[in-house]
Amino acid sequence: MSSLVTKVRLKQIEQLIEKGKRLDERGLTDYRPIKIEQGLIERAEGSARVLLGKTEVLVGVKVETGEPFPDTPNEGVMTVNAELVPLASPSFEPGPPDENSIELARVVDRGIRESHAIDTEKLCIEPGKKVFVVFVDVYVLNHDGNLIDASAIASIAALMNTKMPNYEIKDGEIKIKQGYTPLPMKSHPITVTMAKINNRLLVDPWFEEEQVMDSRISIATNEDGNICAIQKGGSSYFTPQQILEATKIALDKAADLRKKLNW
């Protein structure tokens, strides 16, 4: 987007914000329509696709056996990776993960990890030796803003859809049995992202708002209203008052989303 278009758009966005409106006719704290589909990838243990407006994210989950980390011998392992598919945006390029995909994976990972969404102790097969490893792979298929919330919702939806293989330990070896059990979940965190434009906070910024925002803040909360993770992006700052305002908005919007998603 050229600087001229950016200035024109910024002026339009700022003028509307002063009236409590946005270019796409939403209120400042309104989300775009959200649609979730689960179980799309046949060969994955779990999967989900989220449409947040025109932003589209697909998440696949694989469950394999591996070794635990030395400092958590009784817990399974979870890892999140994100891929910005080049077809999703002109700004995405093929090749190794860039800083944007790394940040996206880390923010999604942190919300899941710090909320203890997965009961990792139940992923332990043999303490200190064998555990289940949960791989969460995020694929951005279309980028129209707010990849963080779309990816976080899709990841939790995919984990809720994930099945683990049944097993038994016989003669010191792991034997996979027939049938599956649901992945043990303890929490379903929801991440709410807000952009700061002209000192006003906007929920679920779409692509053009992200082009002109000063900064953004993403807040993950659980069902009990506890903050699990916070991530700031962009070059500008948030005042203590703005952080308090963002926290209240995040808690309110997470409660609304839980009702819509039946979480």
C-alpha positions in Angstrom: 0.0 0.0 0.0 1.5 3.3 -1.0 2.1 6.1 1.5 -0.5 8.3 -0.3 -3.2 5.6 0.0 -2.2 5.0 3.6 -2.6 8.7 4.5 -6.0 8.8 2.8 -7.1 5.6 4.5 -5.7 6.7 7.9 -7.7 10.0 7.6 -10.9 8.0 6.8 -10.2 5.6 9.6 -9.5 8.3 12.1 -12.6 10.3 11.1 -14.8 7.3 11.5 -13.2 6.3 14.8 -14.1 9.7 16.3 -17.7 8.8 15.6 -17.2 5.3 17.0 -17.4 3.7 13.6 -15.1 1.8 11.2 -14.7 1.5 7.4 -16.4 -1.9 7.4 -19.3 -0.5 9.4 -18.5 -2.3 12.7 -18.4 -0.8 16.1 -15.0 -0.3 17.8 -15.4 -3.5 19.9 -17.2 -5.7 17.3 -15.7 -8.8 15.8 -16.2 -9.8 12.2 -18.4 -12.9 11.6 -16.7 -16.1 12.8 -17.2 -19.6 11.3 -15.5 -22.8 12.7 -15.3 -26.2 11.0 -13.7 -29.2 12.7 -12.3 -32.5 11.5 -11.4 -31.4 7.9 -8.0 -33.1 7.6 -8.5 -36.9 7.5 -4.9 -37.9 8.2 -4.5 -35.6 11.2 -5.4 -36.5 14.8 -7.3 -33.2 14.9 -8.1 -30.2 12.7 -10.1 -27.1 12.4 -10.6 -24.2 10.0 -11.6 -20.7 11.1 -13.0 -17.9 8.9 -12.8 -14.6 10.7 -14.3 -12.2 8.1 -12.2 -13.0 5.1 -9.2 -14.2 7.1 -8.9 -17.9 6.8 -6.7 -20.2 9.0 -6.4 -24.0 8.9 -4.9 -25.9 11.8 -3.8 -29.6 11.9 -2.8 -31.5 15.0 -0.5 -34.6 15.0 0.1 -36.8 18.0 3.3 -38.9 18.2 5.4 -40.5 20.9 8.7 -38.9 22.0 10.8 -38.1 25.0 9.8 -35.5 27.7 11.9 -32.5 28.5 14.4 -33.2 31.4 12.8 -30.6 33.7 9.3 -32.0 33.2 9.7 -35.8 33.1 6.1 -36.5 33.9 4.5 -34.2 31.2 3.9 -34.5 27.5 5.1 -32.0 25.0 3.3 -29.5 22.8 4.8 -27.5 20.0 3.2 -24.9 17.7 4.4 -23.9 14.2 2.9 -21.4 11.8 3.2 -21.1 8.1 2.2 -18.0 6.1 1.2 -19.6 2.8 2.4 -17.4 0.0 -1.0 -17.5 -1.8 -2.6 -15.9 1.3 -1.0 -12.5 0.8 1.3 -10.6 -1.6 3.5 -9.9 1.4 4.1 -13.6 2.2 7.1 -15.1 0.6 8.2 -18.8 0.2 11.1 -20.0 2.3 12.0 -20.5 5.9 9.8 -19.0 8.6 10.2 -15.2 8.9 9.7 -13.1 12.1 6.0 -12.8 11.5 5.3 -16.5 11.3 7.6 -17.1 14.3 5.8 -14.4 16.4 2.4 -15.9 15.4 3.4 -19.3 16.5 4.8 -18.0 19.8 1.7 -16.0 20.7 -0.6 -19.0 19.9 1.7 -21.3 21.8 1.8 -19.0 24.9 -1.9 -18.7 25.2 -2.3 -22.5 25.1 0.7 -23.2 27.3 0.1 -20.6 30.0 -3.6 -21.4 30.3 -2.7 -25.1 30.8 -5.2 -25.9 28.1 -3.8 -29.4 27.7 -3.5 -31.7 30.7 0.1 -32.6 29.9 0.5 -35.0 32.8 -2.1 -37.3 31.1 0.2 -37.3 28.1 2.9 -39.1 30.0 3.4 -42.8 29.1 6.5 -43.7 31.1 7.9 -40.9 33.3 11.3 -39.6 32.1 11.2 -41.9 29.0 8.1 -41.8 26.8 5.4 -39.2 26.4 2.9 -38.1 23.7 4.1 -35.1 21.7 1.4 -32.8 20.3 2.3 -30.9 17.1 0.0 -28.0 16.3 0.5 -26.7 12.7 -1.1 -23.4 11.8 -1.6 -22.6 8.1 -2.7 -19.1 7.1 -4.7 -19.5 3.9 -6.0 -15.9 3.5 -4.7 -12.8 5.2 -7.3 -10.1 5.8 -6.1 -9.0 9.3 -5.9 -10.3 12.9 -4.1 -13.6 12.2 -3.5 -14.0 15.9 -7.1 -14.4 17.0 -8.1 -16.5 14.0 -5.0 -18.8 14.6 -5.6 -19.1 18.4 -9.3 -20.0 18.0 -8.5 -22.5 15.2 -5.8 -24.1 17.3 -8.1 -24.6 20.4 -10.9 -25.9 18.1 -8.4 -28.3 16.5 -7.2 -29.5 19.9 -10.8 -30.0 21.1 -11.2 -32.2 18.0 -8.0 -34.2 18.6 -8.0 -37.9 19.4 -5.1 -39.8 21.0 -4.3 -43.5 20.3 -5.0 -46.0 23.0 -2.0 -47.9 24.2 -0.6 -50.4 26.7 2.9 -51.1 27.9 3.8 -54.8 27.4 7.3 -56.2 28.2 8.6 -52.6 28.5 7.4 -51.7 25.0 4.5 -49.4 24.0 1.8 -51.2 22.1 -0.7 -49.1 20.2 -4.2 -50.6 20.6 -7.4 -50.1 18.6 -9.5 -47.1 19.3 -8.9 -43.5 20.4 -9.6 -41.2 23.3 -10.1 -37.4 23.2 -7.0 -35.3 24.0 -7.3 -34.3 27.7 -8.2 -30.6 27.9 -8.5 -28.5 31.0 -9.1 -25.1 29.5 -10.2 -23.3 26.4 -8.4 -19.9 26.3 -9.5 -17.2 23.9 -7.2 -14.5 22.6 -8.6 -11.0 21.9 -6.4 -8.6 19.8 -6.9 -4.9 19.7 -5.2 -2.3 17.5 -4.5 1.2 18.8 -5.2 3.9 16.2 -5.3 7.6 17.1 -5.3 6.6 20.8 -8.5 4.5 20.4 -8.7 0.7 20.8 -10.3 -1.4 18.0 -11.1 -5.1 18.4 -10.3 -7.5 15.6 -8.4 -5.2 13.3 -8.8 -6.1 9.6 -6.0 -5.7 7.0 -6.4 -2.0 6.2 -6.6 -1.1 9.9 -3.4 -3.1 10.6 -1.6 -1.1 7.9 -2.2 2.2 9.8 -2.3 1.1 13.4 0.2 2.5 15.9 0.5 -0.8 17.8 -1.6 -3.8 18.9 -2.1 -5.9 22.0 -3.3 -9.5 22.3 -4.7 -10.8 25.6 -5.5 -14.5 26.2 -7.9 -15.3 29.0 -9.4 -18.5 30.3 -13.0 -19.5 31.4 -12.3 -18.2 35.0 -11.5 -14.7 33.7 -7.8 -15.1 34.4 -5.2 -13.5 32.1 -2.9 -16.2 30.7 -0.8 -14.2 28.3 -0.3 -10.8 26.8 1.6 -9.8 23.7 2.3 -6.3 22.4 3.2 -5.6 18.8 4.1 -2.5 16.8 6.4 0.4 17.5 4.1 2.6 19.7 3.2 2.2 23.3 0.1 1.7 25.6 -0.5 3.8 28.6 -1.4 2.0 31.9 -5.0 3.2 31.4 -5.1 1.8 27.9 -3.8 -1.6 29.1 -6.6 -1.6 31.8 -9.1 -0.7 29.1 -7.8 -3.4 26.8 -8.0 -6.0 29.6 -11.6 -5.2 30.3 -12.5 -5.3 26.6 -10.6 -8.7 26.2 -12.5 -10.2 29.1 -15.9 -9.0 27.8 -15.2 -10.1 24.2 -13.9 -13.5 25.3 -17.1 -14.0 27.3 -19.2 -13.1 24.2 -17.1 -15.4 22.0 -17.5 -18.3 24.4 -21.3 -18.0 24.1 -21.1 -17.9 20.3 -18.7 -20.8 20.2 -20.3 -22.8 23.0 -17.0 -23.0 24.8 
